[in-house]
Amino acid sequence: MFDLEGKLLDDKHRSSHIGHAEKILKKIQKALAKAEKERTFQNIIDAVLRNEKMSVAAWQTIQWRLAQLEIAAGMEFKHLEASDQYDLFFSDDDLLPVKGFEDLLQKLATGIDIRYNQKVKIVRQNASRVSISTMGEDFDGDFCLVTLPLGVLKSNGVRFDPVFSTAKRNAVEKLGVGNVNKLALRFEEQFWEGDRDFIGHIGKRRSEFPMFMDLAKVAEKPYLVAQFGHEFSKTLRKQSETEIMVHVHQMLYKMYENVPMPNGMKLTSWETDKFSQGAISYLPMGVQSVARDYLARPEKRFYYAGEATIREGAGTVLGAYNSGVRAAKWIIER
């Protein structure tokens, strides 16, 4: 892990600072459980940190840990209500599909008739059947499992007949859609050590590239991938590709010597993709997890799944998968 000046923290100091940060996170977790209504997550963090004596390096480390948690939450803490619904500790293993999700999707798709390039316009149901009209064809069946992203539901890009119940419409409107994006960088040759899966970075702003994933091992090419959250996504969206490459090069140059300019990059932008209109859902101020239950609740022959519809694992691929399994069971048991 590299500090604000671009200096590498040795193993002893890094372990010490991270250990201190974990202790502070436990205090924040306890404070969240006792938090009064209408206080933000950031309010609680500030209150705990005010009572802590720590070195500059330790303070930077806790900010680095909080940056990772903000990314996982899908939104900056200043916009989230203080609640014990957030787990500040990564209790499960974080796994990387080496070839992406293609192998998983192909296995799940075995034996299923999948139609591509079918933009849905209208979904209808009556007492016995459902029908779906796309830009080119009509389909009908016994049930419809809706897995549209929350951002698409908010946009009303697909019409439902009959319309959503008041409870479901309220859930769609109240739940928030945050952004988590990635910047993939390709280099001519590897200039960083290859003994770590991640390169931690403490930036001037908490959300400014807190971590680079080293994909050189799995891709067998010198790739680094940075992940960042909502606010920094807005910043990068205003910059040109050249400006972004210069920005990240200057950052890496402080951390390593003889850093070449990237010879290629790819930036995701889930918020501008009309088929997603955001990356993951979050609970804004005043909104509780029950909103996810209302979003998941079946309405006659319409069933719903997706990361926004489930409490445990919301905002994750695993949560989305489990919500689909749950909905399939509901249909089978009907």
C-alpha positions as CSV (number, residue, x, y, z in Angstrom):
1,M,0.0,0.0,0.0
2,F,1.2,3.5,-0.9
3,D,0.6,6.6,1.2
4,L,-0.4,10.1,0.1
5,E,3.1,10.9,-0.9
6,G,3.5,7.8,-3.0
7,K,5.7,6.0,-0.5
8,L,5.4,2.3,0.0
9,L,4.4,1.3,3.6
10,D,6.5,-1.6,4.8
11,D,4.7,-4.8,5.9
12,K,5.1,-4.0,9.6
13,H,3.7,-0.4,9.4
14,R,1.0,-1.5,7.0
15,S,-0.2,-4.2,9.3
16,S,-0.1,-1.9,12.2
17,H,-2.1,0.8,10.5
18,I,-4.7,-1.6,9.0
19,G,-5.1,-3.2,12.5
20,H,-5.7,0.2,14.0
21,A,-8.2,1.0,11.2
22,E,-10.1,-2.3,11.9
23,K,-10.5,-1.4,15.5
24,I,-11.9,2.0,14.6
25,L,-14.3,0.3,12.1
26,K,-15.6,-1.8,15.0
27,K,-16.3,1.3,17.0
28,I,-18.1,2.8,13.9
29,Q,-20.2,-0.4,13.6
30,K,-21.3,-0.2,17.2
31,A,-22.1,3.5,16.8
32,L,-24.2,2.8,13.7
33,A,-26.3,0.3,15.8
34,K,-27.2,3.1,18.2
35,A,-27.5,5.9,15.7
36,E,-30.5,8.3,15.8
37,K,-32.7,8.7,12.8
38,E,-31.8,11.4,10.2
39,R,-28.1,11.1,10.9
40,T,-25.9,10.3,7.9
41,F,-23.3,7.5,7.9
42,Q,-20.7,10.2,7.5
43,N,-21.9,11.9,10.7
44,I,-21.2,8.8,12.7
45,I,-17.8,8.3,11.1
46,D,-16.9,11.9,11.9
47,A,-18.1,11.6,15.5
48,V,-16.0,8.4,16.1
49,L,-12.8,9.8,14.5
50,R,-13.0,13.0,16.5
51,N,-12.4,10.9,19.7
52,E,-9.5,9.0,18.2
53,K,-5.8,9.9,18.5
54,M,-3.9,8.6,15.5
55,S,-0.9,9.4,13.3
56,V,-1.3,10.9,9.9
57,A,-0.5,7.5,8.3
58,A,-3.2,5.8,10.5
59,W,-5.7,8.5,9.5
60,Q,-4.9,8.0,5.8
61,T,-5.3,4.2,6.3
62,I,-8.8,4.5,7.8
63,Q,-9.8,6.8,4.9
64,W,-8.5,4.1,2.5
65,R,-10.6,1.4,4.2
66,L,-13.7,3.7,4.1
67,A,-13.1,4.3,0.4
68,Q,-13.5,0.6,-0.3
69,L,-16.6,0.4,1.8
70,E,-18.1,3.4,0.0
71,I,-17.5,1.6,-3.3
72,A,-19.3,-1.5,-2.0
73,A,-22.2,0.6,-0.8
74,G,-22.6,2.3,-4.2
75,M,-22.8,5.8,-2.8
76,E,-20.8,8.2,-0.6
77,F,-21.5,7.9,3.1
78,K,-22.7,11.5,3.3
79,H,-25.8,10.4,1.3
80,L,-26.6,7.3,3.4
81,E,-28.6,7.1,6.5
82,A,-26.7,5.8,9.6
83,S,-27.9,2.3,10.2
84,D,-26.7,-1.1,11.4
85,Q,-27.8,-2.6,8.1
86,Y,-24.3,-2.1,6.7
87,D,-21.6,-4.6,7.4
88,L,-18.2,-2.8,7.6
89,F,-16.2,-6.0,7.4
90,F,-15.7,-8.2,4.4
91,S,-16.6,-11.5,5.9
92,D,-16.7,-13.6,2.7
93,D,-13.9,-14.3,0.2
94,D,-13.7,-11.9,-2.7
95,L,-13.3,-14.0,-5.8
96,L,-12.3,-13.0,-9.4
97,P,-13.7,-15.0,-12.3
98,V,-10.6,-15.4,-14.4
99,K,-12.4,-15.3,-17.7
100,G,-15.1,-13.0,-16.6
101,F,-18.7,-14.2,-16.1
102,E,-18.9,-15.8,-19.6
103,D,-18.3,-19.4,-18.4
104,L,-20.9,-19.0,-15.6
105,L,-23.5,-17.5,-18.0
106,Q,-23.0,-20.1,-20.6
107,K,-23.6,-22.9,-18.0
108,L,-26.7,-21.2,-16.7
109,A,-27.9,-20.6,-20.3
110,T,-27.7,-24.3,-21.3
111,G,-30.9,-25.5,-22.8
112,I,-32.6,-22.0,-22.7
113,D,-33.9,-20.2,-25.8
114,I,-32.3,-16.8,-25.5
115,R,-33.2,-14.1,-28.0
116,Y,-30.8,-11.3,-28.5
117,N,-31.4,-7.7,-29.6
118,Q,-35.0,-7.7,-28.3
119,K,-35.7,-4.4,-26.6
120,V,-38.8,-4.9,-24.5
121,K,-41.5,-2.2,-24.8
122,I,-44.6,-3.6,-23.0
123,V,-45.2,-6.4,-20.5
124,R,-48.8,-7.4,-20.0
125,Q,-50.6,-10.0,-17.9
126,N,-54.2,-11.3,-17.5
127,A,-55.7,-14.0,-15.2
128,S,-54.0,-16.9,-17.1
129,R,-51.1,-15.6,-19.3
130,V,-48.4,-13.0,-19.7
131,S,-47.3,-11.4,-23.0
132,I,-44.2,-9.4,-23.8
133,S,-43.9,-7.1,-26.8
134,T,-40.4,-6.1,-28.1
135,M,-39.4,-3.8,-30.9
136,G,-39.7,-6.8,-33.3
137,E,-41.7,-9.7,-31.8
138,D,-44.3,-10.8,-29.4
139,F,-43.9,-13.5,-26.8
140,D,-46.3,-15.1,-24.3
141,G,-46.0,-17.5,-21.4
142,D,-47.3,-18.5,-18.0
143,F,-45.2,-16.1,-15.9
144,C,-42.7,-13.2,-16.4
145,L,-39.6,-12.9,-14.3
146,V,-38.5,-9.2,-14.4
147,T,-34.8,-8.6,-13.8
148,L,-34.5,-5.1,-15.2
149,P,-32.0,-3.0,-13.4
150,L,-33.4,-0.5,-10.9
151,G,-32.2,2.4,-13.1
152,V,-34.3,1.1,-16.0
153,L,-37.4,0.7,-13.8
154,K,-37.0,4.3,-12.6
155,S,-36.8,5.5,-16.2
156,N,-40.2,3.9,-17.1
157,G,-38.5,2.7,-20.3
158,V,-40.6,-0.5,-20.2
159,R,-44.4,-0.2,-19.8
160,F,-46.2,-2.7,-17.4
161,D,-49.9,-3.5,-17.9
162,P,-51.4,-3.4,-15.3
163,V,-49.1,-0.8,-13.7
164,F,-47.1,-1.5,-10.5
165,S,-48.9,-1.5,-7.2
166,T,-48.4,1.7,-5.1
167,A,-46.1,-0.2,-2.8
168,K,-43.8,-1.4,-5.6
169,R,-43.8,2.0,-7.4
170,N,-42.9,3.7,-4.1
171,A,-40.0,1.2,-3.7
172,V,-38.7,1.9,-7.2
173,E,-38.8,5.7,-6.5
174,K,-37.3,5.5,-3.0
175,L,-34.4,3.2,-3.6
176,G,-31.3,4.9,-4.9
177,V,-29.0,3.9,-7.9
178,G,-25.3,4.5,-7.3
179,N,-22.3,4.1,-9.6
180,V,-19.3,1.8,-9.3
181,N,-17.0,1.9,-12.3
182,K,-13.7,0.5,-13.4
183,L,-10.8,1.8,-15.4
184,A,-8.7,-0.9,-17.1
185,L,-5.2,0.0,-18.1
186,R,-2.9,-1.8,-20.5
187,F,0.9,-1.3,-20.4
188,E,3.7,-2.3,-22.8
189,E,5.5,-4.1,-19.9
190,Q,4.9,-4.7,-16.2
191,F,6.7,-2.2,-13.9
192,W,5.1,-3.3,-10.6
193,E,5.9,-6.2,-8.3
194,G,3.9,-9.3,-9.1
195,D,3.6,-10.7,-5.6
196,R,0.3,-9.0,-4.7
197,D,-3.2,-9.2,-6.1
198,F,-4.0,-5.6,-5.2
199,I,-2.1,-2.3,-5.0
200,G,-3.5,0.0,-2.4
201,H,-3.4,3.7,-2.9
202,I,-4.2,6.5,-0.5
203,G,-5.4,9.5,-2.6
204,K,-6.1,13.2,-1.8
205,R,-9.7,12.3,-2.2
206,R,-11.1,9.2,-0.5
207,S,-12.6,7.9,-3.7
208,E,-9.6,8.6,-6.0
209,F,-8.5,5.1,-7.2
210,P,-8.1,3.6,-3.7
211,M,-7.1,0.2,-5.2
212,F,-5.6,-1.2,-8.4
213,M,-6.3,-4.9,-9.2
214,D,-3.2,-6.6,-10.7
215,L,-4.5,-8.8,-13.5
216,A,-1.1,-9.6,-14.9
217,K,-1.2,-13.2,-13.5
218,V,-4.6,-14.1,-14.7
219,A,-4.5,-12.2,-18.0
220,E,-0.8,-13.0,-18.7
221,K,-0.6,-9.4,-19.9
222,P,0.4,-6.2,-18.0
223,Y,-3.1,-5.0,-17.0
224,L,-4.1,-2.9,-14.0
225,V,-7.8,-2.3,-13.1
226,A,-8.9,0.5,-10.8
227,Q,-12.3,0.6,-9.2
228,F,-14.0,3.8,-7.9
229,G,-17.3,5.1,-6.7
230,H,-20.1,7.5,-7.5
231,E,-18.5,11.0,-7.0
232,F,-15.2,10.2,-8.7
233,S,-17.2,8.6,-11.6
234,K,-18.7,12.1,-12.2
235,T,-15.2,13.6,-12.2
236,L,-13.8,11.2,-14.8
237,R,-16.8,11.5,-17.0
238,K,-15.9,15.1,-17.6
239,Q,-12.4,14.3,-18.7
240,S,-11.1,13.1,-22.1
241,E,-9.4,9.8,-22.5
242,T,-6.0,11.5,-22.7
243,E,-6.7,13.5,-19.5
244,I,-7.6,10.4,-17.7
245,M,-4.5,8.6,-18.8
246,V,-2.3,11.5,-17.8
247,H,-4.1,11.7,-14.4
248,V,-3.5,8.0,-13.6
249,H,0.1,8.1,-15.0
250,Q,1.0,10.9,-12.6
251,M,-0.4,9.0,-9.7
252,L,1.4,5.8,-10.6
253,Y,4.6,7.8,-11.2
254,K,4.7,8.8,-7.6
255,M,4.4,5.2,-6.6
256,Y,6.9,3.6,-9.0
257,E,9.9,4.7,-11.0
258,N,10.1,4.6,-14.8
259,V,6.3,4.3,-15.3
260,P,5.4,4.3,-19.0
261,M,2.2,5.8,-20.2
262,P,-0.6,3.2,-20.7
263,N,-0.9,2.2,-24.3
264,G,-4.6,1.4,-23.9
265,M,-7.5,1.9,-21.5
266,K,-11.2,1.0,-21.1
267,L,-13.5,3.0,-18.8
268,T,-16.9,1.7,-17.8
269,S,-19.8,4.1,-17.5
270,W,-22.8,2.3,-16.1
271,E,-24.7,5.5,-15.4
272,T,-24.8,6.4,-19.1
273,D,-25.7,2.9,-20.4
274,K,-29.4,3.1,-21.3
275,F,-29.8,-0.6,-20.4
276,S,-28.5,-0.2,-16.9
277,Q,-28.7,3.5,-16.0
278,G,-26.5,3.0,-12.9
279,A,-24.4,0.2,-11.3
280,I,-26.0,-0.9,-8.0
281,S,-28.8,0.1,-5.7
282,Y,-28.4,1.7,-2.3
283,L,-30.6,2.9,0.6
284,P,-30.8,6.7,0.7
285,M,-31.6,8.8,3.8
286,G,-34.9,7.7,5.3
287,V,-35.2,4.5,3.3
288,Q,-35.2,1.1,5.0
289,S,-34.4,-2.4,3.7
290,V,-38.1,-3.2,3.6
291,A,-38.2,-1.2,0.3
292,R,-36.2,-4.1,-1.2
293,D,-38.9,-6.6,0.0
294,Y,-41.6,-4.5,-1.7
295,L,-39.6,-4.4,-5.0
296,A,-39.2,-8.2,-4.8
297,R,-42.9,-9.0,-4.0
298,P,-44.6,-10.9,-6.9
299,E,-47.7,-9.2,-8.4
300,K,-49.9,-11.9,-9.9
301,R,-48.0,-13.4,-12.8
302,F,-45.1,-10.9,-12.6
303,Y,-42.1,-12.0,-10.5
304,Y,-39.0,-9.9,-9.8
305,A,-35.3,-10.5,-9.2
306,G,-32.0,-8.6,-9.3
307,E,-29.5,-7.2,-6.8
308,A,-31.9,-4.4,-5.7
309,T,-34.6,-6.9,-4.7
310,I,-32.6,-8.7,-2.0
311,R,-31.4,-7.6,1.4
312,E,-28.4,-10.0,1.9
313,G,-26.0,-9.4,-0.9
314,A,-27.6,-6.3,-2.4
315,G,-25.3,-4.7,-4.9
316,T,-23.4,-7.9,-5.6
317,V,-23.4,-10.6,-8.3
318,L,-24.1,-13.2,-5.6
319,G,-27.1,-11.3,-4.4
320,A,-28.5,-11.0,-7.9
321,Y,-28.0,-14.7,-8.5
322,N,-29.6,-15.7,-5.2
323,S,-32.6,-13.4,-5.9
324,G,-33.1,-15.2,-9.2
325,V,-33.0,-18.6,-7.5
326,R,-35.5,-17.3,-4.9
327,A,-37.9,-16.1,-7.6
328,A,-37.6,-19.4,-9.5
329,K,-38.6,-21.3,-6.4
330,W,-41.6,-19.0,-5.9
331,I,-42.8,-19.7,-9.4
332,I,-42.3,-23.5,-9.0
333,E,-44.1,-23.5,-5.7
334,R,-47.1,-21.6,-7.1
